[in-house]
Amino acid sequence: MKILLLNPPSETLTAREGRCQNPGDWWKGFNYPQLSLACIGGILEQSGFKPKLIDGVATGMSVDELLNIVSVGYDIIIMNTSTVSIDSDMETIKKIKIMSPATIIAAFGTHLTVLHNEILKSNPALDVVIRGEPEMTALELCQAIRDSKNFLKVKGTSAQKDSKIYVNKTREWIEDLDSLPWPARHLLPNNLYYDFYLNRRHTLVQTARGCPFQCIFCVARIYYGDQSRFRSPKSVLDEIEFEVVKNGFKAVTFWADTFTLKRDFVMELCKGLIDRKIDIKWFANSRAGTIDMEMLKLMKKSGCVGLSIGIESGVQELLDVAKKGTTIPMIRDSVRMIKDSGINVITSFLCGLPGETKETFKKTVDFAKELNPDFATFNPLIPYPGTELYDIVNGKNMITSTEWNKYACGGYTSVLRTEELSTEELNKLIRNAYRSFYLKPSYVFSVLKKIKSPEQFFRWFVAGANFLKHNAF
């Protein structure tokens, strides 16, 4: 049986991984490893299948090159998608179907999970939508096709045939993450995954799935649910020691909705990295109020070089509107502790929360300067389908664009207005924020001090130039 796992080509580089769906043309040279596809590959191989994986983004593959590959005739293609790339993804599917009509095409992602009916109706070339967590559903789908059973009735899918749509039962979340095989990284073009902050080739290692928080703008719970499920520290350590390090990786991004959510897990994992003498650099995300200095010192000792934190706003009222569950003092203390521990801190802020004004966003930019992180992004608030935010702004006629290719969480343009600010005014505020934060001699000097090689200088220069080109001008 011929199976293709596909991250489709994109005219502008796109990160398609869970809740992360960014245009990457301003981060040239920094690609996300395809963790979800590799996880599907791992469970398929464990069950005796021999899938092929193509990362069309990392390899720079064109659609024509892809069509030449699929012309040999695959039994099934399982494809990753995102909101920001959904239109081009569907166009790619249409072309594949013309080239290989007998191939069953399945796709997954947060956008499809929410809008499965609408997408299927408007895209007859798409046979199956895998809703939510993809591994077990993808496995059963492949087994059904192999065994000539009815693939239209697989749990966790919505499917179509002859203009009839079948919406099947929702699949339960995988409770025991340790039961999953390790991702099939050998299927990936691993030499192409280079991380900006880790400054070396890296891979993703998942530590947990699910998010218990209620942020109105986030799609995380659509993909992995609203209850956190953690792997055991031993399982993660074994994967790093016996699979990641042995395959030449010297850097890891720990993949979780909030890596530092469970203190005991973090402490045991870090102690294990030290005790096993695993020499890697690693990066993770965090959340204000989930860290302390003892934890941070141990993280630093075990190889942590950076933590990202979603701050969102410097105005408490807007944090409350966003249901962030954090406070300004909590944020201030958390960022201070990260900096004091010697770990780089990367912060992200939103522009356009309900109630946003010029005055509130100025307070946010001023707060960013006060925190003085190593890196900051000022992102337009994006109303993704399936979020509470989408229902709020859609009901108030505040969405100003339905072009999905503009719905990038790390993008450059807003698709909203607020009660007081137009879309154009929000975009101007974001550009001014980037100029105000980055175009200071003191900041440029602080970055130059961190560069340790000509290669790093070149990569950072190209990435920084593209980043500012798209966001500040």
C-alpha positions, 0 to 999 in steps of 0.5 A: 500500500502506497501512503504519502504524508504531505506538508504541501508546498507554499508560495510563502513559507508556512508553519503548519504545526498544531496551533502554529500557522505562520507565513514564514517568508520573513523567517527565511531559513528557519523551518518547523519540523513536521511533528504531526506528520512524523507522529502519524508516520511513527504509528503507521510504521509500527503497524507495518505500513511504509509511508513516504513523507514530503515536506514541501515547505522545507524543501522548497518543492513546487506544486508541479514537482509534487504532481510529478511525484504523485503521478505514480499513484498513491493509495492515500495522501494524508496532508497537513493544513492550516487556516492561513494556507487553506485556500492554496492547500485546497487548490493543491488537492484539486490538482492532485485529484486531477493527476491521480483520480483514484488516490484518496486524499485526507487532510487534517488541521484546526481549520478543517476540524472546525469547518469540516462540513463547509470545506468538504462541500466546497472541495469535492476533491477532498475525500476525508477530513481528520478532525482533531488529534490525527494519529489513531484516526489516520491509522484506522483510515489506512487500515480500512483502505488496505482491508477494502473496508468502508473508509467513509465511516472511520471514527474521528473523520468527516468524509464525502462520496457522490456529494454525500457527507458523512460526519462520524463520531468524534474520537476520544483523546489519546490519554496515555501519550507514552503509548505512542511510538516516537515520531518517524524523524527518519522520514523528514529532511532533518538537515533543513530544520534550523532554529533561530534561537537555538542557532543549530539544527533542531527537532521538536519533542512533544511533552504534553497535549491539551490546554486548560486555559480559556484564552478567547483567541487560541485554537490549541484546545481545538487540536488537543483538547482542554485537559492537559495530558503529559508524557512521563519524564522517562519517556521524553528522556528516552526519546532524547537520549536514544533517538534524538541525540543518536541521530545527530541532533544537538538542539530540541524545542519542547512542544507543548501548549504550556511546557512549564504547566506541571512543575514536578514534570519539568523538575524531573525532566531537567534532572534527568537531562543532567543525570544522563549527561545529555548535552543539548540546547533546548527551547520551550514555551511558558506562561506567567505564573507557572515558573519559579527561580528554582525551576528556572535555574535547573532548566538553565543548567540542563540546557535551556537557552530560551523561553517564549511567553505570550504576554498579550497586553500591558493593560489588565482590563484587556487581559481580563477580556481575553480571559488570559488568567494572568496579571500585570504583576505576575507577568512582570515577576515571571519575565524578571525571573527568566532574565535573572536566571540567564535564560533568553526571554521571547515575548509576544503581544497582541494588537486589537483585543476587544476594547483596544484603543491607541492609548491601551496599545501604547501602554502595551508597547511601553510595557514591552519596553519596561520588560526589556525581553530579548525578543518581542513580537507585536501580532495582529489579533486573528479571529480563528474559526472555533474560538470564542473570539471569532464568535464575538467579533463575527457577531459584532461585524468587526471582521474586515477580511475573509481572505484566509491567507491573511489569518496568520498568527504571526502575520503582518496585517489585521483582519479586524477592527475594534470599536475605536480603531480601523484595520488600517489604524491597527496595522499602523500601530503594529508597524510603529511598535516594531520600529519603536522597540527594535530600531534603537542602537541599544537593542542592536548592540545587545543582539550583536553581543550574542552572535558567536559566528559568521554563520550565525551573523548571516542567518540573523541578519537575513532573518532580521532584515526580512522580519523588519521589512514585513513588520515595521515598514 
